[in-house]
Amino acid sequence: MKKVFTTIVGMLLAWNAQGQSAIDLSEDKPTVSNGIEFSYMVRNERNEESYSRYEVSVTAQNKSGCMLIYFKKAGEELNSIFEGDPSAIARFECVNATGKRLTSKGANVKAKPFFVPYTNNGTTTKVEGGYLLKNGSRVSADLIVIVPKGERPKFKVRPQDFVDVVE
């Protein structure tokens, strides 16, 4: 069991509650940070009289070569840009979005929860241990942004910082 645990620990990254500085994104060029590729794609656009409306997909893909596991940390609050969501991998913000007509200015992309067995008094149950992003897997979110007429959306991403697990 110890050998399996040591092997798993070698592949893990832990969740740090602080976000790092924002990274500018280009519409046609994905950006990699800490083994995660961040990108966005305009799926639909419409020009109105006084604004431009875009339907956008934002994406994070694990290209690190290993499984990424983010542990929950009891008693610690996440940076407010992640809206208190411990499953958030990154926050995408459209820097020129107006937020008019109840549209978004940004969105989080989130890892999937994973569960571990917990035994107490001979009874085993599954408890949420954290969040998982398998190697090669992709998570995304869709949003609608309104920008000034004639402009295209401009995005920044703020990934969560990761630290290596130590024994």
DSSP file with accessible surface (Angstrom, degrees, kcal/mol):
  #  RESIDUE AA STRUCTURE BP1 BP2  ACC     N-H-->O    O-->H-N    N-H-->O    O-->H-N    TCO  KAPPA ALPHA  PHI   PSI    X-CA   Y-CA   Z-CA
    1    1 A M     >        0   0  192      0, 0.0     4,-2.6     0, 0.0     5,-0.2   0.000 360.0 360.0 360.0 -40.9    0.0    0.0    0.0
    2    2 A K  H  >  +     0   0  163      1,-0.2     4,-2.9     2,-0.2     5,-0.2   0.907 360.0  51.9 -63.3 -39.2    2.8    2.4    0.9
    3    3 A K  H  > S+     0   0  167      2,-0.2     4,-2.4     1,-0.2    -1,-0.2   0.920 110.6  47.9 -63.2 -42.7    4.5    1.8   -2.5
    4    4 A V  H  > S+     0   0   83      2,-0.2     4,-2.6     1,-0.2    -2,-0.2   0.940 112.7  48.9 -62.0 -45.2    1.2    2.6   -4.3
    5    5 A F  H  X S+     0   0  123     -4,-2.6     4,-3.0     1,-0.2    -2,-0.2   0.930 110.8  49.8 -61.4 -44.1    0.7    5.7   -2.2
    6    6 A T  H  X S+     0   0   57     -4,-2.9     4,-1.9     1,-0.2    -1,-0.2   0.910 111.3  49.6 -62.1 -41.0    4.3    6.9   -2.9
    7    7 A T  H  X S+     0   0   82     -4,-2.4     4,-0.6     2,-0.2    -1,-0.2   0.931 112.9  46.5 -63.5 -44.3    3.7    6.4   -6.7
    8    8 A I  H >X S+     0   0   68     -4,-2.6     3,-1.6     1,-0.2     4,-0.6   0.932 108.7  54.9 -64.4 -43.1    0.5    8.3   -6.6
    9    9 A V  H >< S+     0   0   15     -4,-3.0     3,-1.2     1,-0.3   156,-0.3   0.887 100.7  60.7 -60.0 -34.7    2.0   11.1   -4.6
   10   10 A G  H 3< S+     0   0   68     -4,-1.9    -1,-0.3     1,-0.3    -2,-0.2   0.755 108.8  43.8 -63.4 -21.9    4.7   11.4   -7.2
   11   11 A M  H << S+     0   0   79     -3,-1.6    -1,-0.3    -4,-0.6    -2,-0.2   0.478  98.3  97.2-100.4  -3.3    2.0   12.3   -9.8
   12   12 A L    <<  -     0   0   15     -3,-1.2   153,-0.8    -4,-0.6     2,-0.4  -0.537  49.3-163.5 -94.4 154.0   -0.1   14.7   -7.7
   13   13 A L  E     -A  164   0A  29     56,-0.6     2,-0.3    -2,-0.2    56,-0.2  -0.974  20.8-133.2-125.0 145.7   -0.2   18.4   -7.4
   14   14 A A  E     -A  163   0A  14    149,-2.5   149,-1.3    -2,-0.4     2,-0.4  -0.667  21.6-106.5-101.2 156.7   -1.9   20.1   -4.4
   15   15 A W  E     -A  162   0A   6     -2,-0.3     2,-0.4    56,-0.2   147,-0.2  -0.603  27.9-161.2 -80.1 129.2   -4.3   23.0   -4.5
   16   16 A N  E     -     0   0A  44    145,-1.3   145,-0.3    -2,-0.4    57,-0.0  -0.938  17.7-136.6-110.6 137.2   -3.0   26.3   -3.4
   17   17 A A  E    S+     0   0A   7     -2,-0.4    62,-1.3   143,-0.1     2,-0.4   0.522  78.3  81.6 -76.6  -3.1   -5.6   28.9   -2.4
   18   18 A Q  E    S-     0   0A 107     60,-0.1   143,-1.6   143,-0.1     2,-0.2  -0.850  71.1-137.2-106.9 138.5   -4.1   31.8   -4.2
   19   19 A G  E     -A  160   0A  18     -2,-0.4   141,-0.2   141,-0.2     2,-0.1  -0.567  21.6-127.3 -84.3 152.1   -4.5   32.5   -7.9
   20   20 A Q        -     0   0   42    139,-2.0     3,-0.1    -2,-0.2    -1,-0.1  -0.369  42.3 -66.6 -91.0 178.8   -1.5   33.6   -9.9
   21   21 A S        -     0   0   91      1,-0.1    -1,-0.2    -2,-0.1     2,-0.1  -0.190  63.9 -89.0 -65.2 158.6   -1.2   36.7  -12.1
   22   22 A A        -     0   0   27    136,-0.1     2,-0.5    -3,-0.1   136,-0.2  -0.358  33.4-147.4 -71.7 146.8   -3.4   36.9  -15.3
   23   23 A I  E     -B  157   0B  35    134,-2.7   134,-2.3    -3,-0.1     2,-0.2  -0.961  17.3-126.3-115.2 126.7   -2.1   35.5  -18.6
   24   24 A D  E     -B  156   0B 109     -2,-0.5     2,-0.4   132,-0.2   132,-0.2  -0.520  26.7-153.5 -69.8 138.2   -3.2   37.3  -21.8
   25   25 A L        -     0   0   14    130,-2.5   130,-0.5    -2,-0.2     2,-0.4  -0.881   5.9-145.4-113.7 147.2   -4.8   34.9  -24.3
   26   26 A S  B >   -E   29   0C  71      3,-0.9     3,-1.2    -2,-0.4    14,-0.3  -0.891  21.2-126.7-107.1 143.9   -4.9   35.2  -28.1
   27   27 A E  T 3  S+     0   0   51     -2,-0.4    13,-0.2     1,-0.3    -1,-0.1   0.853 107.7  33.8 -59.2 -36.9   -8.0   33.9  -29.9
   28   28 A D  T 3  S+     0   0  148      1,-0.1    -1,-0.3    11,-0.1    13,-0.0   0.356 111.5  67.0-102.5   5.9   -6.0   31.7  -32.3
   29   29 A K  B <   -E   26   0C 147     -3,-1.2    -3,-0.9    11,-0.1    -1,-0.1  -0.905  69.8-143.5-136.6 108.6   -3.2   30.6  -30.0
   30   30 A P        -     0   0   59      0, 0.0     2,-0.4     0, 0.0     9,-0.2  -0.297  17.0-143.6 -63.3 152.7   -3.5   28.4  -26.9
   31   31 A T  E     -F   38   0D  37      7,-2.6     7,-3.6    -8,-0.1     2,-0.4  -0.972   5.6-147.2-121.9 135.2   -1.3   29.2  -23.9
   32   32 A V  E     +F   37   0D  87     -2,-0.4     2,-0.3     5,-0.3     5,-0.2  -0.877  20.9 168.1-106.6 132.6    0.3   26.6  -21.6
   33   33 A S  E >  S-F   36   0D  21      3,-2.5     3,-2.1    -2,-0.4    -2,-0.0  -0.979  72.6 -10.4-141.6 128.4    0.9   27.2  -17.9
   34   34 A N  T 3  S-     0   0   84     -2,-0.3    30,-0.1     1,-0.3     3,-0.1   0.839 129.5 -54.7  52.7  35.4    1.9   24.5  -15.4
   35   35 A G  T 3  S+     0   0   20      1,-0.2    28,-3.1    28,-0.1     2,-0.5   0.514 115.3 114.3  81.3   3.3    1.1   21.8  -18.0
   36   36 A I  E <   -FG  33  62D   0     -3,-2.1    -3,-2.5    26,-0.2     2,-0.5  -0.935  58.1-144.0-111.6 128.1   -2.4   23.1  -18.6
   37   37 A E  E     -FG  32  61D  32     24,-3.1    24,-2.3    -2,-0.5     2,-0.4  -0.805  16.1-163.0 -92.3 125.2   -3.3   24.5  -22.0
   38   38 A F  E     +FG  31  60D   0     -7,-3.6    -7,-2.6    -2,-0.5     2,-0.3  -0.888  20.4 148.9-109.5 137.6   -5.7   27.4  -21.9
   39   39 A S  E     - G   0  59D  25     20,-2.2    20,-2.9    -2,-0.4     2,-0.3  -0.975  27.5-149.9-156.4 166.2   -7.7   28.6  -24.9
   40   40 A Y  E     - G   0  58D  13    -14,-0.3     2,-0.4    -2,-0.3    18,-0.2  -0.979   7.9-162.8-141.0 154.6  -10.9   30.2  -26.0
   41   41 A M  E     - G   0  57D 111     16,-2.4    16,-2.6    -2,-0.3     2,-0.6  -0.996  20.0-131.3-140.2 131.7  -12.9   30.0  -29.2
   42   42 A V  E     + G   0  56D  24     -2,-0.4    14,-0.2    14,-0.2     3,-0.1  -0.727  24.9 178.7 -80.3 120.5  -15.7   32.2  -30.6
   43   43 A R  E     +     0   0D 114     12,-3.1     2,-0.3    -2,-0.6    13,-0.2   0.722  65.8   2.8 -94.5 -27.3  -18.6   29.9  -31.6
   44   44 A N  E     - G   0  55D  81     11,-1.4    11,-2.8     2,-0.0    -1,-0.3  -0.978  61.9-168.4-158.3 146.6  -21.0   32.5  -32.8
   45   45 A E  E     - G   0  54D  84     -2,-0.3     2,-0.3     9,-0.2     9,-0.2  -0.990   3.5-177.5-141.3 150.3  -21.0   36.3  -33.3
   46   46 A R  E     - G   0  53D 115      7,-2.4     7,-3.4    -2,-0.3     2,-0.5  -0.978  16.6-144.8-147.6 131.7  -23.7   38.9  -34.0
   47   47 A N  E     - G   0  52D  91     -2,-0.3     5,-0.2     5,-0.2     2,-0.2  -0.868  20.4-174.9-100.3 125.6  -23.3   42.6  -34.5
   48   48 A E        -     0   0   62      3,-3.0    -2,-0.0    -2,-0.5     0, 0.0  -0.481  44.3 -85.8-104.6-176.5  -26.1   44.8  -33.2
   49   49 A E  S    S+     0   0  183      1,-0.2     3,-0.1    -2,-0.2    -2,-0.0   0.889 122.3  11.9 -61.1 -41.7  -26.6   48.6  -33.6
   50   50 A S  S    S+     0   0   90      1,-0.1    99,-0.8    98,-0.0     2,-0.3   0.372 128.6  25.2-121.3   3.1  -24.5   49.6  -30.6
   51   51 A Y  E     - H   0 148D  26     97,-0.2    -3,-3.0    99,-0.0     2,-0.4  -0.975  65.3-119.1-156.2 169.1  -22.6   46.4  -29.6
   52   52 A S  E     -GH  47 147D   0     95,-2.7    95,-2.6    -2,-0.3     2,-0.5  -0.969  24.2-153.2-117.3 135.3  -21.2   43.1  -30.7
   53   53 A R  E     -GH  46 146D  45     -7,-3.4    -7,-2.4    -2,-0.4     2,-0.4  -0.925  13.3-173.4-113.2 130.1  -22.5   39.8  -29.1
   54   54 A Y  E     -GH  45 145D   6     91,-2.9    91,-2.6    -2,-0.5     2,-0.6  -0.973  21.2-150.0-127.4 137.3  -20.3   36.7  -28.9
   55   55 A E  E     -GH  44 144D  45    -11,-2.8   -12,-3.1    -2,-0.4   -11,-1.4  -0.931  32.9-175.6 -98.8 124.4  -20.9   33.1  -27.8
   56   56 A V  E     -GH  42 143D   0     87,-3.1    87,-2.6    -2,-0.6     2,-0.5  -0.939  24.0-152.6-128.7 142.4  -17.5   31.9  -26.5
   57   57 A S  E     -GH  41 142D  13    -16,-2.6   -16,-2.4    -2,-0.4     2,-0.4  -0.968  13.4-160.8-110.1 129.6  -16.2   28.6  -25.2
   58   58 A V  E     -GH  40 141D   0     83,-2.8    83,-2.0    -2,-0.5     2,-0.4  -0.896  14.8-170.0-109.1 141.7  -13.3   28.7  -22.8
   59   59 A T  E     -GH  39 140D  17    -20,-2.9   -20,-2.2    -2,-0.4     2,-0.4  -0.983  22.6-168.8-139.4 144.1  -11.2   25.6  -22.3
   60   60 A A  E     -GH  38 139D   0     79,-2.7    79,-2.7    -2,-0.4     2,-0.4  -1.000  15.2-172.8-127.2 129.6   -8.4   24.1  -20.1
   61   61 A Q  E     -GH  37 138D  27    -24,-2.3   -24,-3.1    -2,-0.4     2,-0.7  -0.991  24.9-125.9-127.0 131.3   -6.7   20.9  -21.2
   62   62 A N  E     +G   36   0D   0     75,-2.3    74,-2.5    -2,-0.4   -26,-0.2  -0.628  40.1 156.7 -75.9 112.4   -4.2   18.9  -19.1
   63   63 A K        +     0   0  109    -28,-3.1   -27,-0.2    -2,-0.7    -1,-0.1   0.012  39.5 109.4-120.6  25.8   -1.1   18.4  -21.2
   64   64 A S  S    S-     0   0   43      2,-0.3    -1,-0.1   -29,-0.3     3,-0.1   0.639  86.1-118.9 -78.6 -17.8    1.2   17.8  -18.2
   65   65 A G  S    S+     0   0   58      1,-0.3     2,-0.3   -30,-0.2    70,-0.1   0.422  86.9  66.2  90.8  -3.3    1.8   14.1  -18.9
   66   66 A C  S    S-     0   0   41     68,-0.1    -2,-0.3   -55,-0.0     2,-0.3  -0.948  92.2 -89.0-144.0 166.6    0.3   13.1  -15.5
   67   67 A M        -     0   0   65     -2,-0.3     2,-0.5    67,-0.1    67,-0.2  -0.568  38.7-143.6 -74.7 136.5   -3.0   13.2  -13.7
   68   68 A L  E     -I  133   0E   0     65,-2.6    65,-2.7    -2,-0.3     2,-0.5  -0.914  16.6-173.5-106.5 126.1   -3.6   16.4  -11.7
   69   69 A I  E     -I  132   0E  17     -2,-0.5   -56,-0.6   -56,-0.2     2,-0.6  -0.979   8.7-159.0-120.2 127.8   -5.4   16.1   -8.4
   70   70 A Y  E     -I  131   0E   0     61,-3.2    61,-2.9    -2,-0.5     2,-0.3  -0.935  15.2-144.9-106.5 120.6   -6.4   19.2   -6.5
   71   71 A F  E     -I  130   0E  71     -2,-0.6     2,-0.2    59,-0.2    59,-0.2  -0.614  14.6-119.2 -85.9 145.8   -7.0   18.5   -2.8
   72   72 A K        -     0   0  100     57,-1.1     2,-0.6    -2,-0.3    -1,-0.1  -0.584  23.8-148.7 -75.2 142.6   -9.7   20.3   -0.8
   73   73 A K    >   -     0   0   84     -2,-0.2     3,-1.3     3,-0.2     2,-0.1  -0.953  12.6-134.8-118.5 113.4   -8.2   22.3    2.1
   74   74 A A  T 3  S+     0   0  104     -2,-0.6     3,-0.1     1,-0.2     0, 0.0  -0.368  84.5  11.4 -65.5 138.0  -10.4   22.6    5.1
   75   75 A G  T 3  S+     0   0   90      1,-0.2     2,-0.4    -2,-0.1    -1,-0.2   0.459  99.2 112.8  79.1   0.2  -10.8   26.1    6.6
   76   76 A E    <   -     0   0  103     -3,-1.3     2,-0.3     0, 0.0    -1,-0.2  -0.889  56.8-141.8-109.5 138.6   -9.1   27.9    3.8
   77   77 A E        -     0   0  175     -2,-0.4     2,-0.2    -3,-0.1     3,-0.1  -0.738  17.4-124.9 -95.9 144.3  -11.0   30.3    1.5
   78   78 A L        -     0   0   27     -2,-0.3   -60,-0.1     1,-0.1     6,-0.1  -0.507  41.1 -83.2 -81.1 154.9  -10.2   30.6   -2.2
   79   79 A N    > > -     0   0   47    -62,-1.3     3,-2.1    -2,-0.2     5,-0.7  -0.241  44.1-115.3 -51.9 142.3   -9.3   33.8   -3.8
   80   80 A S  G > 5S+     0   0  103      1,-0.3     3,-1.9     2,-0.2    -1,-0.1   0.734 109.3  73.1 -61.5 -20.9  -12.5   35.7   -4.6
   81   81 A I  G 3 5S+     0   0   43      1,-0.3    -1,-0.3     2,-0.1    77,-0.1   0.761  94.7  54.0 -66.8 -19.3  -11.9   35.5   -8.4
   82   82 A F  G X 5S-     0   0    0     -3,-2.1     3,-2.1     9,-0.1    -1,-0.3   0.304 109.8-125.6 -95.6   9.6  -12.8   31.8   -8.2
   83   83 A E  T < 5 -     0   0  131     -3,-1.9    -3,-0.1     1,-0.3    -2,-0.1   0.822  63.5 -63.9  53.6  34.1  -16.1   32.7   -6.5
   84   84 A G  T 3 <S+     0   0   53     -5,-0.7    -1,-0.3     1,-0.2    -4,-0.1   0.679  97.1 142.8  69.5  16.0  -15.4   30.4   -3.6
   85   85 A D    X   -     0   0   29     -3,-2.1     3,-1.5     1,-0.1    -1,-0.2  -0.790  35.9-167.2 -95.8 108.7  -15.4   27.3   -5.9
   86   86 A P  T 3  S+     0   0   42      0, 0.0    -1,-0.1     0, 0.0    45,-0.1   0.683  86.1  60.9 -70.5 -13.6  -12.7   24.8   -4.8
   87   87 A S  T 3  S+     0   0   12     -5,-0.1    24,-2.8    23,-0.1     2,-0.2   0.548  76.9 117.3 -87.6  -5.2  -13.1   22.9   -8.1
   88   88 A A  E <   -C  110   0B   0     -3,-1.5    22,-0.3    22,-0.2     3,-0.1  -0.450  38.9-178.5 -69.1 125.7  -12.1   25.9  -10.2
   89   89 A I  E    S-     0   0B   0     20,-3.2    71,-2.7     1,-0.4     2,-0.3   0.818  70.1 -10.6 -85.7 -39.8   -8.9   25.3  -12.2
   90   90 A A  E     -CD 109 159B   0     19,-1.2    19,-2.1    69,-0.3     2,-0.5  -0.991  57.8-128.6-158.3 158.0   -8.9   28.8  -13.7
   91   91 A R  E     -CD 108 158B  24     67,-1.8    67,-2.5    -2,-0.3     2,-0.5  -0.967  19.8-157.6-114.2 120.9  -10.9   31.9  -14.2
   92   92 A F  E     -CD 107 157B   0     15,-3.1    15,-2.1    -2,-0.5     2,-0.4  -0.864  11.5-170.2 -96.0 131.4  -11.3   33.3  -17.7
   93   93 A E  E     -CD 106 156B  56     63,-2.8    63,-2.3    -2,-0.5     2,-0.8  -0.987  20.9-142.2-125.7 130.5  -12.2   37.1  -17.8
   94   94 A C  E >   - D   0 155B   5     11,-3.3     3,-1.2    -2,-0.4    61,-0.3  -0.824  16.5-161.0 -87.5 109.9  -13.2   39.0  -21.0
   95   95 A V  T 3  S+     0   0   83     59,-2.4    -1,-0.2    -2,-0.8    60,-0.1   0.723  86.2  41.5 -71.7 -21.2  -11.4   42.3  -20.4
   96   96 A N  T 3  S+     0   0   22     58,-0.6    -1,-0.3    -3,-0.1     2,-0.2   0.268  84.0 123.7-109.9  14.4  -13.5   44.3  -22.8
   97   97 A A    <   -     0   0   11     -3,-1.2    50,-0.2    57,-0.2     8,-0.1  -0.487  47.2-158.0 -73.0 142.3  -16.9   42.8  -21.9
   98   98 A T        -     0   0   48     48,-3.1    -1,-0.1    -2,-0.2    49,-0.1   0.705  21.6-137.4 -92.5 -24.4  -19.6   45.3  -20.9
   99   99 A G    >   +     0   0   25     47,-0.5     3,-0.6     5,-0.4     4,-0.5   0.513  50.4 151.1  77.5   5.0  -21.8   42.9  -18.9
  100  100 A K  G >   +     0   0  135     46,-0.2     3,-0.9     1,-0.2    -1,-0.2  -0.250  55.0  25.7 -67.8 159.1  -24.9   44.6  -20.5
  101  101 A R  G 3  S-     0   0  182      1,-0.2    -1,-0.2    -3,-0.1    -2,-0.1   0.846 132.8 -66.5  56.6  36.5  -28.1   42.6  -21.1
  102  102 A L  G <  S+     0   0  180     -3,-0.6    -1,-0.2     1,-0.2     2,-0.2   0.823  95.4 147.5  58.1  35.6  -27.3   40.2  -18.2
  103  103 A T    <   -     0   0   28     -3,-0.9    -1,-0.2    -4,-0.5    42,-0.2  -0.559  47.0 -97.7 -96.5 168.0  -24.3   38.7  -20.1
  104  104 A S        -     0   0   48     40,-1.9    42,-0.4    -2,-0.2    -5,-0.4  -0.363  17.4-166.9 -82.8 159.7  -21.1   37.4  -18.5
  105  105 A K  S    S-     0   0  112      1,-0.4   -11,-3.3    40,-0.1     2,-0.3   0.406  77.3 -12.8-114.9 -10.7  -17.8   39.0  -18.1
  106  106 A G  E     -C   93   0B   9    -13,-0.3    -1,-0.4    38,-0.1     2,-0.3  -0.985  56.1-147.6-174.3 174.5  -16.0   35.7  -17.3
  107  107 A A  E     -C   92   0B  15    -15,-2.1   -15,-3.1    -2,-0.3     2,-0.3  -0.989  16.4-125.0-155.8 152.8  -16.3   32.0  -16.3
  108  108 A N  E     -C   91   0B  13     -2,-0.3     2,-0.4   -17,-0.2   -17,-0.2  -0.759  15.3-145.0 -94.9 146.3  -14.6   29.3  -14.3
  109  109 A V  E     -C   90   0B   1    -19,-2.1   -20,-3.2    -2,-0.3   -19,-1.2  -0.921  26.2-153.5-106.2 141.8  -13.5   26.0  -15.7
  110  110 A K  E     -C   88   0B 103     -2,-0.4   -22,-0.2   -22,-0.3     2,-0.1  -0.914  12.6-132.5-127.2 143.3  -13.8   23.2  -13.2
  111  111 A A        -     0   0    5    -24,-2.8    22,-0.2    -2,-0.4   -42,-0.0  -0.451  36.8-104.1 -81.4 160.5  -12.2   19.8  -12.4
  112  112 A K  E     -J  132   0E 135     20,-1.7    20,-3.5    -2,-0.1    -1,-0.1  -0.619  36.9-109.6 -85.1 144.8  -14.4   16.8  -11.7
  113  113 A P  E     -J  131   0E  63      0, 0.0     2,-0.3     0, 0.0    18,-0.3  -0.367  29.8-157.3 -71.1 150.7  -14.7   15.6   -8.1
  114  114 A F  E     -J  130   0E  36     16,-2.2    15,-2.4    -2,-0.0    16,-1.1  -0.936   4.8-144.1-125.6 156.0  -13.1   12.3   -7.0
  115  115 A F  E     -J  128   0E 113     -2,-0.3    13,-0.2    13,-0.3    11,-0.1  -0.909   7.7-162.3-122.4 146.8  -14.0   10.1   -4.0
  116  116 A V  E     -J  127   0E  56     11,-2.7    11,-2.6    -2,-0.3     2,-0.2  -0.927  29.9-103.6-125.0 149.9  -11.9    8.0   -1.7
  117  117 A P  E     -J  126   0E 100      0, 0.0     2,-0.4     0, 0.0     9,-0.2  -0.501  33.2-168.9 -73.7 141.4  -13.0    5.2    0.6
  118  118 A Y  E     -J  125   0E 117      7,-3.2     7,-2.9    -2,-0.2     2,-0.5  -0.994   4.0-159.5-132.1 123.5  -13.3    6.0    4.3
  119  119 A T  E     +J  124   0E  86     -2,-0.4     2,-0.4     5,-0.2     5,-0.2  -0.915  15.8 168.0-109.2 129.7  -13.7    3.3    7.0
  120  120 A N  E >  S-J  123   0E  83      3,-2.6     3,-1.8    -2,-0.5    -2,-0.0  -0.978  72.7 -14.0-141.6 120.9  -15.1    4.1   10.4
  121  121 A N  T 3  S-     0   0  152     -2,-0.4     3,-0.1     1,-0.3    -1,-0.1   0.882 129.1 -52.2  54.4  41.2  -16.2    1.4   12.9
  122  122 A G  T 3  S+     0   0   72      1,-0.2     2,-0.5     0, 0.0    -1,-0.3   0.426 115.7 112.8  80.3  -2.3  -16.1   -1.3   10.1
  123  123 A T  E <   - J   0 120E  92     -3,-1.8    -3,-2.6     2,-0.0     2,-0.5  -0.905  52.3-155.6-106.5 127.0  -18.3    0.7    7.8
  124  124 A T  E     + J   0 119E  82     -2,-0.5     2,-0.3    -5,-0.2    -5,-0.2  -0.876  18.7 167.6-104.9 129.7  -16.8    2.0    4.5
  125  125 A T  E     - J   0 118E  71     -7,-2.9    -7,-3.2    -2,-0.5     2,-0.5  -0.867  34.8-112.1-128.8 166.4  -18.2    5.0    2.8
  126  126 A K  E     - J   0 117E 169     -2,-0.3     2,-0.4    -9,-0.2   -11,-0.0  -0.880  32.2-173.3-102.2 133.0  -16.9    7.2    0.0
  127  127 A V  E     - J   0 116E  62    -11,-2.6   -11,-2.7    -2,-0.5     2,-0.4  -0.933  34.2-100.5-123.6 149.1  -16.0   10.8    0.7
  128  128 A E  E     + J   0 115E  68     -2,-0.4   -13,-0.3   -13,-0.2     3,-0.1  -0.526  37.3 178.7 -69.0 124.3  -15.1   13.6   -1.6
  129  129 A G  E     -     0   0E  20    -15,-2.4   -57,-1.1    -2,-0.4     2,-0.3   0.638  52.5 -71.8-101.7 -19.6  -11.3   13.9   -1.5
  130  130 A G  E     -IJ  71 114E   0    -16,-1.1   -16,-2.2   -59,-0.2     2,-0.3  -0.980  62.7 -52.4 161.3-147.8  -10.7   16.7   -4.0
  131  131 A Y  E     -IJ  70 113E  20    -61,-2.9   -61,-3.2    -2,-0.3     2,-0.4  -0.944  39.8-149.9-134.9 149.2  -10.9   17.3   -7.8
  132  132 A L  E     -IJ  69 112E  33    -20,-3.5   -20,-1.7    -2,-0.3     2,-0.4  -0.928  15.8-178.4-128.3 137.4   -9.3   15.5  -10.7
  133  133 A L  E     -I   68   0E   3    -65,-2.7   -65,-2.6    -2,-0.4     3,-0.1  -0.903  26.9-146.3-132.2 102.0   -8.1   16.4  -14.2
  134  134 A K    >   -     0   0  125     -2,-0.4     3,-2.1   -67,-0.2   -72,-0.4  -0.303  33.8 -85.1 -67.2 153.3   -6.8   13.4  -16.0
  135  135 A N  T 3  S+     0   0   86      1,-0.3   -72,-0.2   -70,-0.1    -1,-0.1  -0.346 117.1  11.8 -58.3 130.4   -3.9   13.7  -18.5
  136  136 A G  T 3  S+     0   0   39    -74,-2.5    -1,-0.3     1,-0.3   -73,-0.1   0.250  98.3 128.9  85.7 -13.8   -5.3   14.7  -21.9
  137  137 A S    <   -     0   0   39     -3,-2.1   -75,-2.3   -76,-0.1     2,-0.4  -0.387  44.1-150.2 -77.9 158.3   -8.7   15.5  -20.5
  138  138 A R  E     -H   61   0D 144    -77,-0.2     2,-0.4    -3,-0.1   -77,-0.2  -0.964  10.2-167.9-130.9 139.5  -10.4   18.9  -21.2
  139  139 A V  E     +H   60   0D   8    -79,-2.7   -79,-2.7    -2,-0.4     2,-0.3  -0.963  16.7 172.6-124.9 145.8  -12.9   21.0  -19.3
  140  140 A S  E     -H   59   0D  73     -2,-0.4     2,-0.3   -81,-0.2   -81,-0.2  -0.938  19.9-155.8-146.8 168.2  -14.7   23.9  -20.7
  141  141 A A  E     -H   58   0D  22    -83,-2.0   -83,-2.8    -2,-0.3     2,-0.4  -0.983  15.1-138.4-144.5 148.7  -17.4   26.5  -20.1
  142  142 A D  E     +H   57   0D  94     -2,-0.3     2,-0.3   -85,-0.2   -85,-0.2  -0.874  26.2 167.7-109.4 144.4  -19.6   28.5  -22.4
  143  143 A L  E     -H   56   0D   9    -87,-2.6   -87,-3.1    -2,-0.4     2,-0.5  -0.976  29.8-131.7-149.5 160.9  -20.5   32.1  -22.0
  144  144 A I  E     -H   55   0D  55     -2,-0.3   -40,-1.9   -89,-0.2     2,-0.4  -0.975  27.3-175.1-115.4 128.0  -22.0   35.0  -23.9
  145  145 A V  E     -H   54   0D   0    -91,-2.6   -91,-2.9    -2,-0.5     2,-0.5  -0.943  16.3-150.4-124.0 147.6  -20.2   38.4  -23.8
  146  146 A I  E     +H   53   0D   3    -42,-0.4   -48,-3.1    -2,-0.4   -47,-0.5  -0.976  21.3 177.0-114.7 128.6  -21.1   41.8  -25.2
  147  147 A V  E     -H   52   0D   0    -95,-2.6   -95,-2.7    -2,-0.5   -50,-0.1  -0.834  43.1 -72.6-123.7 163.3  -18.3   44.0  -26.3
  148  148 A P  E >  S-H   51   0D  49      0, 0.0     3,-2.2     0, 0.0   -97,-0.2  -0.244  70.1 -81.8 -55.6 145.3  -18.3   47.5  -27.9
  149  149 A K  T 3  S+     0   0  110    -99,-0.8     3,-0.1     1,-0.3   -97,-0.1  -0.173 116.5  19.4 -52.7 133.5  -19.4   47.4  -31.5
  150  150 A G  T 3  S+     0   0   70      1,-0.3     2,-0.3    -3,-0.1    -1,-0.3   0.341 101.3 108.7  88.9  -8.3  -16.6   46.4  -33.9
  151  151 A E    <   -     0   0   69     -3,-2.2    -1,-0.3    -4,-0.1    -4,-0.2  -0.706  59.4-139.8 -98.7 154.2  -14.4   44.8  -31.2
  152  152 A R        -     0   0   91     -2,-0.3   -56,-0.1    -3,-0.1   -98,-0.0  -0.789  39.8 -87.8-102.1 154.6  -13.6   41.1  -30.7
  153  153 A P        -     0   0    2      0, 0.0     2,-0.5     0, 0.0  -126,-0.1  -0.362  37.9-155.7 -63.3 142.2  -13.5   39.7  -27.2
  154  154 A K        -     0   0  117   -128,-0.1   -59,-2.4  -127,-0.0   -58,-0.6  -0.991  14.7-161.4-120.5 125.1  -10.1   39.8  -25.4
  155  155 A F  E     - D   0  94B   4   -130,-0.5  -130,-2.5    -2,-0.5     2,-0.3  -0.813  17.2-172.9-114.9 148.8   -9.5   37.3  -22.7
  156  156 A K  E     -BD  24  93B  75    -63,-2.3   -63,-2.8    -2,-0.3     2,-0.4  -0.929  15.7-149.6-123.0 153.1   -7.1   36.8  -19.7
  157  157 A V  E     -BD  23  92B   0   -134,-2.3  -134,-2.7    -2,-0.3   -65,-0.2  -0.976   7.1-162.2-125.9 140.3   -6.9   33.7  -17.7
  158  158 A R  E     - D   0  91B  95    -67,-2.5   -67,-1.8    -2,-0.4  -136,-0.1  -0.885  17.5-163.7-118.4  95.8   -6.0   33.4  -14.0
  159  159 A P  E     - D   0  90B   1      0, 0.0  -139,-2.0     0, 0.0   -69,-0.3  -0.440  26.9-104.7 -75.4 154.1   -5.0   29.8  -13.2
  160  160 A Q  E     -A   19   0A   0    -71,-2.7     2,-0.2  -141,-0.2  -141,-0.2  -0.493  40.2-113.5 -67.7 146.1   -4.9   28.5   -9.7
  161  161 A D  E     -     0   0A  44   -143,-1.6  -145,-1.3  -145,-0.3     2,-0.4  -0.580  30.7-153.0 -77.2 148.5   -1.3   28.1   -8.5
  162  162 A F  E     -A   15   0A  27     -2,-0.2     2,-0.3  -147,-0.2  -147,-0.2  -0.933   8.3-165.2-122.8 147.5   -0.1   24.6   -7.8
  163  163 A V  E     -A   14   0A  65   -149,-1.3  -149,-2.5    -2,-0.4     2,-0.1  -0.958  31.1-102.0-126.9 149.8    2.6   23.4   -5.4
  164  164 A D  E     -A   13   0A 123     -2,-0.3     2,-0.3  -151,-0.2  -151,-0.2  -0.412  38.3-110.9 -68.5 144.6    4.2   20.0   -5.3
  165  165 A V        -     0   0   44   -153,-0.8     2,-0.3  -156,-0.3    -1,-0.1  -0.572  36.3-161.4 -72.3 135.1    3.0   17.5   -2.7
  166  166 A V              0   0  125     -2,-0.3    -3,-0.0    -3,-0.0    -1,-0.0  -0.902 360.0 360.0-119.4 151.3    5.7   16.9   -0.1
  167  167 A E              0   0  188     -2,-0.3  -161,-0.0  -161,-0.0     0, 0.0  -0.509 360.0 360.0 -86.3 360.0    5.9   14.0    2.3
